[in-house]
């Protein structure tokens, strides 16, 4: 049984690149990082299953914005490396949440440097830039709304409203350090933000191709293939109805209980197997 737990944990670590040296999660004494124990960010970002499904939902949401889609289309190898994008996002979230203050600041600085070279022109001639504060806000809100939805759906359905707002307020700090402005800090502000931005969103053949690249990506390993496929479906199930409709995802109501039951089962197995993840290491240091 121990061998099975180790095998599952190794496969998950390989999927997200944990332990590959990309992110150092050690913290010096007295340094709790940007948030620290007791923060809502530590709680919401602490469950692998919920965060992976939330990450899938976030990418699907983000690509509905023409600027975000163009950045992926023009400046990434998305057809062969969408899992790499998901992995890099997981490492950034892990490092900024659980790492030392210097680690978080270095990760943010690295992303800002990458963004300096991500710019171009939309098909209609409109210029775009990854450093655009409004675009940065969109990418952030799509992420935190999806992570929060994943936590409530797959980890803690009773997560209190006050804690949900605390989480949004906490992680807004990272978005602002990246250059975002007007960042929503409560669920009510997030809902108002989505209503305001929705007229700018689009879905076309490029959106569909990028979404296919994400959802049909080759599994990280044969052993992870069933769980990975389920995590993709779990991510789709987190999308707001309007976003799912824009993507053309016709999830039949009778399929949702099966997806959610499967996610509950996968979550239980992964929580049993994952004894050495970002949140666990952070708590041991705390």
C-alpha positions in Angstrom: 0.0 0.0 0.0 2.9 2.3 0.8 4.3 1.7 -2.7 1.0 2.7 -4.3 0.9 6.0 -2.3 4.5 6.7 -3.3 3.7 6.0 -7.0 0.7 8.3 -7.0 2.6 11.0 -5.3 5.5 10.7 -7.7 3.2 10.9 -10.7 1.5 14.0 -9.3 4.8 15.7 -8.6 5.9 14.9 -12.2 2.7 16.4 -13.5 3.2 19.8 -11.7 7.0 19.8 -11.8 7.2 19.7 -8.0 10.7 19.1 -6.7 12.4 19.9 -10.1 14.2 22.9 -8.6 12.1 25.5 -10.4 10.7 26.9 -7.2 12.3 26.9 -3.7 9.7 26.7 -1.0 12.0 26.9 2.0 11.5 29.9 4.2 14.0 31.4 6.6 12.9 31.7 10.3 10.5 34.5 10.9 9.5 34.8 7.2 5.9 33.7 6.5 6.1 34.9 2.9 3.4 37.1 1.5 0.5 35.4 3.4 1.6 32.9 6.1 -0.2 30.3 8.2 -3.8 31.2 9.0 -4.3 33.0 5.7 -7.2 32.2 3.4 -4.7 31.8 0.5 -3.0 28.9 2.3 -6.4 27.2 2.7 -7.8 27.8 -0.9 -4.5 26.8 -2.6 -3.9 23.8 -0.4 -5.8 21.1 -2.2 -4.3 19.6 -5.4 -7.5 18.3 -6.9 -9.5 21.5 -6.5 -6.5 23.6 -7.7 -5.9 21.6 -10.8 -9.6 21.7 -11.8 -9.6 25.4 -11.0 -6.5 25.8 -13.1 -8.2 24.2 -16.1 -11.3 26.4 -15.6 -9.0 29.5 -15.3 -7.3 28.8 -18.6 -10.6 28.2 -20.4 -11.9 31.5 -19.0 -8.8 33.5 -19.8 -8.8 32.5 -23.4 -12.2 34.1 -24.0 -10.5 37.5 -23.8 -9.0 38.4 -27.2 -5.8 39.9 -25.6 -5.2 36.8 -23.4 -5.9 34.5 -26.3 -3.5 36.4 -28.6 -0.8 36.1 -26.0 -1.1 32.3 -26.0 -1.6 32.1 -29.8 1.3 34.3 -30.8 3.8 33.7 -28.0 3.5 30.0 -26.8 3.8 26.5 -28.1 0.3 25.7 -26.9 -0.3 22.8 -29.3 2.4 20.8 -27.6 2.8 22.4 -24.2 -0.5 23.3 -22.6 0.3 21.1 -19.7 3.6 23.0 -19.4 1.6 26.2 -19.1 -0.6 24.6 -16.4 2.6 23.4 -14.6 4.2 26.8 -14.7 1.0 28.4 -13.3 0.9 25.8 -10.5 4.6 26.6 -9.7 3.9 30.4 -9.6 0.9 30.0 -7.4 2.7 27.6 -5.1 5.8 29.8 -4.8 3.9 33.1 -4.2 1.6 31.4 -1.7 3.9 29.2 0.3 7.4 30.4 -0.5 9.6 33.0 1.3 9.0 36.7 0.6 12.1 36.8 -1.6 10.9 33.7 -3.6 7.5 35.3 -4.2 9.0 38.6 -5.3 11.5 36.9 -7.6 8.7 34.9 -9.3 6.6 38.0 -9.8 9.7 39.8 -11.2 10.3 36.9 -13.6 6.7 37.0 -14.9 6.9 40.8 -15.4 10.1 40.3 -17.4 8.4 37.6 -19.6 5.4 39.9 -20.1 7.8 42.6 -21.5 8.1 40.6 -24.7 4.5 39.5 -25.0 2.8 42.0 -27.3 1.4 42.2 -30.7 -1.7 43.0 -32.7 -5.2 41.4 -32.6 -6.7 40.2 -35.9 -8.8 43.4 -36.0 -5.6 45.6 -35.7 -5.9 46.4 -32.0 -2.6 46.3 -30.2 -2.3 44.2 -27.1 0.4 43.8 -24.4 0.7 41.3 -21.5 1.6 44.4 -19.4 -1.8 46.0 -20.0 -3.2 46.5 -16.5 -6.7 45.7 -17.6 -5.5 42.4 -19.2 -3.6 41.5 -16.1 -6.7 42.1 -14.0 -8.7 39.8 -16.3 -6.1 37.0 -16.0 -6.0 37.4 -12.3 -9.8 37.4 -11.8 -10.3 34.4 -14.0 -7.8 32.5 -11.9 -9.0 33.4 -8.4 -12.6 33.0 -9.3 -11.8 29.5 -10.7 -9.6 28.5 -7.7 -12.3 29.6 -5.3 -15.0 27.7 -7.3 -12.8 24.6 -7.2 -12.3 24.9 -3.5 -16.0 25.2 -2.9 -17.0 22.4 -5.3 -14.4 19.8 -4.6 -13.0 20.6 -1.2 -15.2 22.6 1.2 -18.8 23.5 0.0 -19.4 25.3 3.3 -16.4 27.6 3.0 -17.7 30.8 4.6 -18.5 33.9 2.6 -16.3 36.0 4.8 -13.3 33.7 4.2 -14.0 33.8 0.4 -13.8 37.6 0.5 -10.7 37.4 2.6 -9.0 35.1 0.1 -9.9 37.5 -2.8 -8.5 40.4 -0.9 -5.3 38.6 0.0 -4.3 37.3 -3.4 -5.2 40.7 -5.0 -1.8 41.7 -3.7 0.0 39.4 -6.2 -2.1 40.8 -9.1 -1.2 44.4 -8.1 2.5 43.5 -7.8 2.3 42.2 -11.4 0.7 45.5 -12.5 -3.0 44.9 -12.4 -5.3 47.8 -11.4 -8.8 48.0 -10.1 -8.6 44.4 -8.8 -11.9 43.1 -7.3 -11.5 42.1 -3.7 -14.9 40.6 -2.8 -17.2 38.1 -4.5 -19.7 40.9 -5.2 -17.0 42.9 -6.9 -15.9 39.8 -8.9 -19.5 39.3 -10.1 -19.8 43.0 -11.1 -16.5 42.8 -12.8 -17.5 39.8 -14.9 -20.8 41.5 -15.9 -18.8 44.6 -17.0 -16.2 42.6 -19.0 -18.4 40.0 -20.7 -19.2 42.3 -23.7 -15.4 42.3 -24.5 -15.1 38.5 -24.6 -15.1 36.4 -27.8 -15.0 32.8 -28.9 -13.8 31.9 -32.4 -11.8 29.2 -34.2 -8.6 30.2 -32.4 -10.4 29.9 -29.0 -11.6 26.4 -29.9 -8.2 25.3 -31.1 -6.5 26.4 -27.9 -9.2 24.8 -25.8 -8.8 21.5 -27.7 -5.0 21.7 -27.1 -5.7 22.0 -23.4 -8.4 19.4 -23.1 -6.8 16.8 -25.4 -3.2 17.2 -24.3 -1.3 13.9 -24.1 -1.3 12.7 -20.4 1.7 13.3 -18.3 1.9 9.5 -18.0 -0.3 6.5 -18.7 -0.8 6.1 -14.9 -2.2 9.7 -14.7 -4.3 9.5 -17.8 -7.7 8.6 -16.1 -7.2 11.2 -13.4 -6.0 13.9 -15.8 -9.1 13.3 -18.1 -11.4 13.6 -15.1 -9.6 16.8 -13.9 -10.3 18.3 -17.3 -14.0 17.5 -17.0 -14.0 18.8 -13.5 -12.5 22.1 -14.7 -15.2 22.4 -17.4 -17.8 21.9 -14.7 -16.5 24.9 -12.8 -17.1 27.3 -15.6 -19.9 29.9 -15.2 -22.8 28.9 -17.5 -22.2 31.9 -19.8 -18.5 30.9 -20.3 -19.4 27.2 -20.9 -21.9 28.4 -23.5 -19.3 30.5 -25.3 -17.1 27.5 -25.5 -19.9 25.4 -26.8 -19.6 22.9 -23.9 -22.9 21.1 -23.9 -22.6 19.3 -20.5 -25.7 17.4 -20.0 -27.3 17.8 -16.6 -27.2 14.0 -16.0 -23.4 13.9 -16.5 -22.7 16.5 -13.8 -23.3 14.1 -10.9 -21.0 11.5 -12.4 -18.2 14.1 -12.9 -18.6 15.5 -9.4 -18.7 12.0 -7.9 -15.6 11.1 -9.8 -13.8 14.2 -8.7 -14.7 13.4 -5.1 -13.2 10.0 -5.5 -10.0 11.3 -7.1 -9.8 14.0 -4.5 -9.9 11.4 -1.7 -7.3 9.2 -3.3 -4.9 12.1 -4.0 -5.3 13.6 -0.5 -4.4 10.1 0.9 -1.4 9.8 -1.4 0.0 13.3 -1.3 2.0 13.6 1.9 4.7 15.9 0.6 3.2 18.9 -1.3 3.5 22.6 -1.2 1.0 23.1 1.6 2.3 20.3 3.7 5.9 21.5 3.5 4.7 25.0 4.3 2.9 23.8 7.4 5.9 21.8 8.6 7.9 25.0 8.5 5.2 27.1 10.2 
